[in-house]
Amino acid sequence: MTSNRELKKIPYYGVGIGLRNEIGEQTMCHKNEIDTLEIISERFFNKPAPVWDYLRNFADNFPIIPHGVKLSIASADKTDPEFLKNMKKLCEFVVAPYYSDHFALTRLPGADIGHLSPIWFTKESLEIIVEKIDTIQDFLGIPLVLENINSMFTVSEADFEEPEFIAKVCERTGCGALLDLTNVYINTHNNRSDPYDFLGRFPLDYVVQIHLAGGMIRNDWFYDTHSEKIAGINDGVWSLLEWTIKRCDIKSLIIERDQNFKDDFDDMLLQDIRRARSIIGKNGSRNFRFN
């Protein structure tokens, strides 16, 4: 089992973005303002040498954090040994301090769901997840860090609410939490609840990383599109960051952008990076450093 003390030993990686092919050249040109890069892990599993050469080019210039989307930590079946080997190979290649994925279900026996689906916050799910995390952390030799997801619905008849469930998982395994503040903001908007109540019950002492992104509202329903600046209708996310960063010692913050790429890299991402860095420096982590 990984202990919470191991999470505290993770170095501070700073504020960065997700590595995306569409903005790879612009990312490299602005490496003086981008501290770290997050990669989608499965895009490098079982890929030929040129894909790894592409990654090496960025790994030589940025710290790299692997972020998976297909671990399916809540699936009742065992994690595929080949999948675990791919995770470890990637972590060793980029010398990752931890590996992140989601509190989600992406696979059923014999079927790939194709998206991050909410899990059932029950005692049975808790035991499945705890056992899986212990196995994965022992195999990788580094902490596993899991993210709260955006969900269109909540599975009923659960034994725990989401923040309490995540807290129990972290306490029992020593794994870290990836706190997606945009997901908190969107979920609480859609279900008409209080984001600060959610955060007050979240295991902030286990938070290793934060995600921020911009979404869109259509017919009063908030969608997590990863397509917009964190401004305008998304501006409340900054208030959540200011509140949160005073209460936890994060190791990285990633601005997510997956579509609607623009020529103006400054307007698209750098302004958000600067604002996040300013908030962390003003309110937050003792690990914070200026570039």
HELIX and SHEET records of a PDB file:
HELIX    1   1 ASN A    4  LYS A    8  1                                   5    
HELIX    2   2 ASN A   21  ILE A   23  5                                   3    
HELIX    3   3 GLY A   24  CYS A   29  1                                   6    
HELIX    4   4 SER A   41  PHE A   44  5                                   4    
HELIX    5   5 ALA A   49  ALA A   59  1                                  11    
HELIX    6   6 PRO A   81  VAL A   94  1                                  14    
HELIX    7   7 LYS A  123  LEU A  140  1                                  18    
HELIX    8   8 GLU A  162  THR A  173  1                                  12    
HELIX    9   9 LEU A  181  ASN A  190  1                                  10    
HELIX   10  10 PRO A  195  ARG A  201  1                                   7    
HELIX   11  11 LEU A  204  TYR A  206  5                                   3    
HELIX   12  12 GLY A  232  ASN A  234  5                                   3    
HELIX   13  13 GLY A  236  ILE A  245  1                                  10    
HELIX   14  14 PHE A  265  PHE A  265  1                                   1    
HELIX   15  15 ASP A  266  LEU A  270  3                                   5    
HELIX   16  16 GLN A  271  ASN A  283  1                                  13    
SHEET    1   A 8 ILE A  64  HIS A  67  0                                        
SHEET    2   A 8 LEU A  37  ILE A  40  1                                        
SHEET    3   A 8 GLY A  14  GLY A  18  1                                        
SHEET    4   A 8 SER A 252  GLU A 256  1                                        
SHEET    5   A 8 VAL A 207  ALA A 213  1                                        
SHEET    6   A 8 GLY A 176  ASP A 180  1                                        
SHEET    7   A 8 LEU A 144  GLU A 147  1                                        
SHEET    8   A 8 TYR A  99  HIS A 102  1                                        
SHEET    1   B 2 LEU A 105  LEU A 108  0                                        
SHEET    2   B 2 ALA A 111  SER A 117 -1                                        
SHEET    1   C 2 MET A 216  ARG A 218  0                                        
SHEET    2   C 2 TRP A 221  TYR A 223 -1                                        
END                                                                             
